[in-house]
Amino acid sequence: MMEMIKNKYVKAASIQEAIDFIHQKGVSLFVAGGTDVYVNKQQGTVSADTYIDISGIEELKEIKQEGNILSIGTMVSLENLIKNELIQACFSALQEAASAVATPVIRKTATLGGNILCENRCSFYNQSDWWREAVGYCLKCSGDICIATGGKKNCFSKFVSDTAPVLLACKASVVVIDNQGEREMPLEQLYSGDGINHLTISESTLLKTIKIPIDKSLKVVFKKLRPRKTLDFTSLTTAVSVNQAGNIRIVVGGVDPKPILIEGDRSSLSELVTMAVKKPRVVENDYYSRKYRKEMIGVYVEDSLKELGLEKS
Ligand SMILES: Cc1cc2nc3c(=O)[nH]c(=O)nc-3n(C[C@H](O)[C@H](O)[C@H](O)COP(=O)(O)OP(=O)(O)OC[C@H]3O[C@@H](n4cnc5c(N)ncnc54)[C@H](O)[C@@H]3O)c2cc1C
């Protein structure tokens, strides 16, 4: 707590003010609901000179339909997202995924933007400082070895957002803004695949909106594996979608440092399932074993395909 008091805290009233604050001297971080960033700060895995609270920016709290695009502001809380009728009508799987995040109290402040940007996790990293010091730290926190694999090159901290896989299955894109201006990119381009720095955008980039093309024919199935059906972070999250044309998107989260996206059609269901199991780099860094999680990818993806009426021949 003493640490937090020492740091500077500022509240931005507009997007421009948030961008101006982040370019001031020193290391700064945006804070949306703070349910990820402040917990990590207390564990000593995140630190900044200034925390820029963006929760007062009304512009980031809108949910609206623009033509055939649903636009969701990144400061929309998971609770409000779950209650929203427009999202209920077009993307109920997104509400299912948001409902699988943490607990009702956390979902009141946790935001959609913070969720898709939340930090990767690993059972050897999300520990107290004295615990991490005792094992000699790891690649993600100034050590020189990955405790999970013994390797010296790659960090395999896992991507844990529960909403991102559904958004990817729905072909979502994100609008980001920094002092160079605004740009839109497919959501998958936000993730680097590197467990140490899992995002491709810098900390001075603000995520503004998430855009999802409205396709009434799109069906999505969401699944999440975790020890207890409340509170626990994911050990495996899958989202599988199919549209009227038979285009299939399979997204596997909770295992690799980034969400793995596999695309195909009805003609190659067996190959798609095989790729979904093979492609993610799963290591022993979770409550469940690597072998079990690998097996469960196959089970979840096959079950999801069946629920979507897609049977392997
Ligand atoms: C007990 C507990 C259980 C949890 N369980 C789950 C779970 O089951 N599934 C899950 O997915 N998550 C879980 N979380 C993590 C977290 O609560 C959620 O991911 C939440 O949605 C994060 O949103 P937030 O608004 O609080 O993000 P914050 O903590 O405010 O921010 C998270 C990160 O995103 C950045 N950020 C936030 N908004 C923006 C923006 N608009 N532009 C640029 N950068 C931004 C911040 O700088 C920070 O790096 C859990 C957390 C706790 C404490």
The ligand as an SDF file (V2000), in Angstrom:
LIG
                    3D

 53 58  0  0  0  0  0  0  0  0999 V2000
   -9.3780  -12.5370   -8.7180 C   0  0  0  0  0  0  0  0  0  0  0  0
   -9.2890  -12.2090  -10.1840 C   0  0  0  0  0  0  0  0  0  0  0  0
   -9.7980  -13.0890  -11.0950 C   0  0  0  0  0  0  0  0  0  0  0  0
   -9.7080  -12.7990  -12.4600 C   0  0  0  0  0  0  0  0  0  0  0  0
  -10.2170  -13.6910  -13.3480 N   0  0  0  0  0  0  0  0  0  0  0  0
  -10.1360  -13.4450  -14.6680 C   0  0  0  0  0  0  0  0  0  0  0  0
  -10.6730  -14.3680  -15.5940 C   0  0  0  0  0  0  0  0  0  0  0  0
  -11.2750  -15.3870  -15.2240 O   0  0  0  0  0  0  0  0  0  0  0  0
  -10.5480  -14.0860  -16.9220 N   0  0  0  0  0  0  0  0  0  0  0  0
   -9.9440  -12.9550  -17.3750 C   0  0  0  0  0  0  0  0  0  0  0  0
   -9.9000  -12.7550  -18.5850 O   0  0  0  0  0  0  0  0  0  0  0  0
   -9.4130  -12.0610  -16.5200 N   0  0  0  0  0  0  0  0  0  0  0  0
   -9.5040  -12.2690  -15.1770 C   0  0  0  0  0  0  0  0  0  0  0  0
   -8.9920  -11.3650  -14.2830 N   0  0  0  0  0  0  0  0  0  0  0  0
   -8.1870  -10.2370  -14.7760 C   0  0  0  0  0  0  0  0  0  0  0  0
   -8.9400   -8.8930  -14.9110 C   0  0  0  0  0  0  0  0  0  0  0  0
   -9.8240   -8.7070  -13.8430 O   0  0  0  0  0  0  0  0  0  0  0  0
   -9.7370   -8.8260  -16.1900 C   0  0  0  0  0  0  0  0  0  0  0  0
   -8.9590   -9.2250  -17.2860 O   0  0  0  0  0  0  0  0  0  0  0  0
  -10.3100   -7.4300  -16.4430 C   0  0  0  0  0  0  0  0  0  0  0  0
  -11.1980   -7.4630  -17.5330 O   0  0  0  0  0  0  0  0  0  0  0  0
   -9.2390   -6.3730  -16.7030 C   0  0  0  0  0  0  0  0  0  0  0  0
   -9.9080   -5.1530  -16.9610 O   0  0  0  0  0  0  0  0  0  0  0  0
   -9.5240   -3.8030  -16.2000 P   0  0  0  0  0  0  0  0  0  0  0  0
  -10.3910   -2.7480  -16.7710 O   0  0  0  0  0  0  0  0  0  0  0  0
   -9.5920   -3.9680  -14.7280 O   0  0  0  0  0  0  0  0  0  0  0  0
   -8.0260   -3.6440  -16.6720 O   0  0  0  0  0  0  0  0  0  0  0  0
   -6.8330   -2.8440  -15.9820 P   0  0  0  0  0  0  0  0  0  0  0  0
   -6.3150   -3.6230  -14.8310 O   0  0  0  0  0  0  0  0  0  0  0  0
   -7.2220   -1.4390  -15.7170 O   0  0  0  0  0  0  0  0  0  0  0  0
   -5.7900   -2.8490  -17.1830 O   0  0  0  0  0  0  0  0  0  0  0  0
   -5.2130   -4.0400  -17.6960 C   0  0  0  0  0  0  0  0  0  0  0  0
   -4.1230   -3.6690  -18.7010 C   0  0  0  0  0  0  0  0  0  0  0  0
   -4.6880   -3.0360  -19.8360 O   0  0  0  0  0  0  0  0  0  0  0  0
   -4.1650   -1.7040  -20.0220 C   0  0  0  0  0  0  0  0  0  0  0  0
   -5.3350   -0.9300  -20.4650 N   0  0  0  0  0  0  0  0  0  0  0  0
   -6.6020   -1.0110  -19.9810 C   0  0  0  0  0  0  0  0  0  0  0  0
   -7.4330   -0.2920  -20.7470 N   0  0  0  0  0  0  0  0  0  0  0  0
   -6.6850    0.2670  -21.7280 C   0  0  0  0  0  0  0  0  0  0  0  0
   -6.9840    1.1100  -22.8430 C   0  0  0  0  0  0  0  0  0  0  0  0
   -8.2170    1.5190  -23.1200 N   0  0  0  0  0  0  0  0  0  0  0  0
   -5.9530    1.4700  -23.6540 N   0  0  0  0  0  0  0  0  0  0  0  0
   -4.6830    1.0580  -23.4060 C   0  0  0  0  0  0  0  0  0  0  0  0
   -4.3470    0.2800  -22.3750 N   0  0  0  0  0  0  0  0  0  0  0  0
   -5.3360   -0.1230  -21.5390 C   0  0  0  0  0  0  0  0  0  0  0  0
   -3.5880   -1.2950  -18.6740 C   0  0  0  0  0  0  0  0  0  0  0  0
   -2.5220   -0.3950  -18.8170 O   0  0  0  0  0  0  0  0  0  0  0  0
   -3.1060   -2.6610  -18.1630 C   0  0  0  0  0  0  0  0  0  0  0  0
   -1.8700   -2.9670  -18.7370 O   0  0  0  0  0  0  0  0  0  0  0  0
   -9.0890  -11.5970  -12.9030 C   0  0  0  0  0  0  0  0  0  0  0  0
   -8.5930  -10.7050  -11.9650 C   0  0  0  0  0  0  0  0  0  0  0  0
   -8.6810  -10.9900  -10.6230 C   0  0  0  0  0  0  0  0  0  0  0  0
   -8.1440  -10.0020   -9.6300 C   0  0  0  0  0  0  0  0  0  0  0  0
  1  2  1  0
  2  3  1  0
  2 52  2  0
  3  4  2  0
  4  5  1  0
  4 50  1  0
  5  6  2  0
  6  7  1  0
  6 13  1  0
  7  8  2  0
  7  9  1  0
  9 10  1  0
 10 11  2  0
 10 12  1  0
 12 13  2  0
 13 14  1  0
 14 15  1  0
 14 50  1  0
 15 16  1  0
 16 17  1  0
 16 18  1  0
 18 19  1  0
 18 20  1  0
 20 21  1  0
 20 22  1  0
 22 23  1  0
 23 24  1  0
 24 25  2  0
 24 26  1  0
 24 27  1  0
 27 28  1  0
 28 29  2  0
 28 30  1  0
 28 31  1  0
 31 32  1  0
 32 33  1  0
 33 34  1  0
 33 48  1  0
 34 35  1  0
 35 36  1  0
 35 46  1  0
 36 37  1  0
 36 45  1  0
 37 38  2  0
 38 39  1  0
 39 40  1  0
 39 45  2  0
 40 41  1  0
 40 42  2  0
 42 43  1  0
 43 44  2  0
 44 45  1  0
 46 47  1  0
 46 48  1  0
 48 49  1  0
 50 51  2  0
 51 52  1  0
 52 53  1  0
M  END
$$$$
